[in-house]
Amino acid sequence: MLFPEGTVALVTGGSRGIGRAVSVDLAREGAHVLVNYARSQQDAEAVVAEIEEGGGSATAVQADVTDEASVRALFARVRSDHQRLDVLVTNAGVTRDRHLVAMSLDQFQEPMGVNMTGTFLACREAMRIMQHRRAGAIVAVSSSSGLDGGFPGQTNYVASKGAIIAFTKALAYEAAPHNIRANCVAPGFVATDMTKVLPPPTRKKYEDRIRLGRMGRPEEIARLVTFLASENASYVTGAVLVADGGGLG
Ligand SMILES: NC(=O)c1ccc[n+]([C@@H]2O[C@H](COP(=O)([O-])OP(=O)(O)OC[C@H]3O[C@@H](n4cnc5c(N)ncnc54)[C@H](OP(=O)(O)O)[C@@H]3O)[C@@H](O)[C@H]2O)c1
């Protein structure tokens, strides 16, 4: 197992998709995983059950990452229940695709709020706990679209994902003196609820642009998150690990 006994990991948006796969993978490698969800309690409880059936340990924890009080309460619980946090994965995210000329301010701000502000709030609270023990790893789930511009209709999402990359690189400077690493994964096109909503011809068009000729699986992203969170990546910080099957851009 990659993680020593007692390791505590928190995955935001751990109830579905990539976050679900990350939660299962971290638990398989020995971490106790706090599976965060905003609304999908049943899904989060199903992730916990799957982890426990596999011999691991996990707890479902509710919090809306856009709500400062909610995030503070979540980390207060981490502190009181565990007195430590070794791994934070900021994965919670949404898309609200719309062409710019038709985009309302709310439609612009929603992905910025969940994706970027949610990352900020969780990282700030996690750093406060991790600094005490002078140890920790943060993995932010960005997107290859934050590097290559994504698709038409994604200015809001792409801006949030590019911001996460810049934020994480800056955080890596502040975290390093405390022996904390901060990295990003930048997945391409992955088969989850987020991409299921696309019409089949659109999906096909995107898949045709991927060198490997298929969408990624959440488990393929999870392995990279676990790597970055583990001591195998002890000399990696401020990095962006792209997993896009050979590129959409
Ligand atoms: N799928 C892709 O192709 C792809 C590609 C690149 C990057 N990504 C990124 O990967 C991450 C996961 O995406 P996914 O495809 O797995 O999406 P998904 O299947 O739609 O799952 C999204 C997760 O985020 C949680 N979430 C949403 N709003 C939240 C909030 N305010 N507070 C806490 N949790 C919240 C959801 O929980 P609730 O159901 O409880 O709200 C859910 O667990 C996102 O950051 C996404 O941008 C995805």
The ligand as an SDF file (V2000), in Angstrom:
LIG
                    3D

 48 52  0  0  0  0  0  0  0  0999 V2000
  -15.4470   14.4240  -17.0700 N   0  0  0  0  0  0  0  0  0  0  0  0
  -14.5200   15.0640  -17.7750 C   0  0  0  0  0  0  0  0  0  0  0  0
  -14.3830   14.9060  -18.9990 O   0  0  0  0  0  0  0  0  0  0  0  0
  -13.5580   15.9850  -17.0690 C   0  0  0  0  0  0  0  0  0  0  0  0
  -12.4500   16.4420  -17.7720 C   0  0  0  0  0  0  0  0  0  0  0  0
  -11.5500   17.2920  -17.1680 C   0  0  0  0  0  0  0  0  0  0  0  0
  -11.7400   17.6760  -15.8670 C   0  0  0  0  0  0  0  0  0  0  0  0
  -12.8280   17.2260  -15.1780 N   0  0  0  0  0  0  0  0  0  0  0  0
  -12.9760   17.6920  -13.8030 C   0  0  0  0  0  0  0  0  0  0  0  0
  -13.0410   16.5820  -12.9320 O   0  0  0  0  0  0  0  0  0  0  0  0
  -13.8210   16.9220  -11.7790 C   0  0  0  0  0  0  0  0  0  0  0  0
  -14.8960   15.8670  -11.5960 C   0  0  0  0  0  0  0  0  0  0  0  0
  -15.6980   15.8590  -12.7730 O   0  0  0  0  0  0  0  0  0  0  0  0
  -16.6810   14.6530  -13.1220 P   0  0  0  0  0  0  0  0  0  0  0  0
  -16.6630   14.5160  -14.5850 O   0  0  0  0  0  0  0  0  0  0  0  0
  -16.3860   13.4900  -12.2470 O   0  0  0  0  0  0  0  0  0  0  0  0
  -18.0780   15.3470  -12.7110 O   0  0  0  0  0  0  0  0  0  0  0  0
  -19.4310   14.7280  -12.1410 P   0  0  0  0  0  0  0  0  0  0  0  0
  -19.5400   13.2880  -12.4780 O   0  0  0  0  0  0  0  0  0  0  0  0
  -20.4850   15.6670  -12.6030 O   0  0  0  0  0  0  0  0  0  0  0  0
  -19.2420   14.8500  -10.5580 O   0  0  0  0  0  0  0  0  0  0  0  0
  -19.0960   16.1170   -9.9870 C   0  0  0  0  0  0  0  0  0  0  0  0
  -18.8550   15.9750   -8.5020 C   0  0  0  0  0  0  0  0  0  0  0  0
  -18.6680   17.2950   -7.9540 O   0  0  0  0  0  0  0  0  0  0  0  0
  -19.5390   17.4360   -6.8300 C   0  0  0  0  0  0  0  0  0  0  0  0
  -19.9450   18.8280   -6.6530 N   0  0  0  0  0  0  0  0  0  0  0  0
  -20.5370   19.6690   -7.5440 C   0  0  0  0  0  0  0  0  0  0  0  0
  -20.7850   20.8500   -6.9730 N   0  0  0  0  0  0  0  0  0  0  0  0
  -20.3460   20.7640   -5.6810 C   0  0  0  0  0  0  0  0  0  0  0  0
  -20.3070   21.6700   -4.5980 C   0  0  0  0  0  0  0  0  0  0  0  0
  -20.7900   22.9220   -4.7010 N   0  0  0  0  0  0  0  0  0  0  0  0
  -19.7760   21.2280   -3.4170 N   0  0  0  0  0  0  0  0  0  0  0  0
  -19.2830   19.9820   -3.2990 C   0  0  0  0  0  0  0  0  0  0  0  0
  -19.2910   19.0700   -4.3020 N   0  0  0  0  0  0  0  0  0  0  0  0
  -19.8150   19.4700   -5.4770 C   0  0  0  0  0  0  0  0  0  0  0  0
  -20.7180   16.5270   -7.1310 C   0  0  0  0  0  0  0  0  0  0  0  0
  -21.3850   16.1890   -5.9180 O   0  0  0  0  0  0  0  0  0  0  0  0
  -22.9720   16.3920   -5.7700 P   0  0  0  0  0  0  0  0  0  0  0  0
  -23.6070   15.4560   -6.7610 O   0  0  0  0  0  0  0  0  0  0  0  0
  -23.2400   16.0480   -4.3630 O   0  0  0  0  0  0  0  0  0  0  0  0
  -23.2500   17.8340   -6.1140 O   0  0  0  0  0  0  0  0  0  0  0  0
  -20.0010   15.3340   -7.7760 C   0  0  0  0  0  0  0  0  0  0  0  0
  -19.5120   14.4600   -6.7890 O   0  0  0  0  0  0  0  0  0  0  0  0
  -14.3860   18.3270  -12.0540 C   0  0  0  0  0  0  0  0  0  0  0  0
  -13.5780   19.2920  -11.4140 O   0  0  0  0  0  0  0  0  0  0  0  0
  -14.2640   18.4530  -13.5550 C   0  0  0  0  0  0  0  0  0  0  0  0
  -14.1730   19.7920  -13.9720 O   0  0  0  0  0  0  0  0  0  0  0  0
  -13.7400   16.3840  -15.7490 C   0  0  0  0  0  0  0  0  0  0  0  0
  1  2  1  0
  2  3  2  0
  2  4  1  0
  4  5  1  0
  4 48  2  0
  5  6  2  0
  6  7  1  0
  7  8  2  0
  8  9  1  0
  8 48  1  0
  9 10  1  0
  9 46  1  0
 10 11  1  0
 11 12  1  0
 11 44  1  0
 12 13  1  0
 13 14  1  0
 14 15  2  0
 14 16  1  0
 14 17  1  0
 17 18  1  0
 18 19  2  0
 18 20  1  0
 18 21  1  0
 21 22  1  0
 22 23  1  0
 23 24  1  0
 23 42  1  0
 24 25  1  0
 25 26  1  0
 25 36  1  0
 26 27  1  0
 26 35  1  0
 27 28  2  0
 28 29  1  0
 29 30  1  0
 29 35  2  0
 30 31  1  0
 30 32  2  0
 32 33  1  0
 33 34  2  0
 34 35  1  0
 36 37  1  0
 36 42  1  0
 37 38  1  0
 38 39  2  0
 38 40  1  0
 38 41  1  0
 42 43  1  0
 44 45  1  0
 44 46  1  0
 46 47  1  0
M  CHG  2   8   1  16  -1
M  END
$$$$
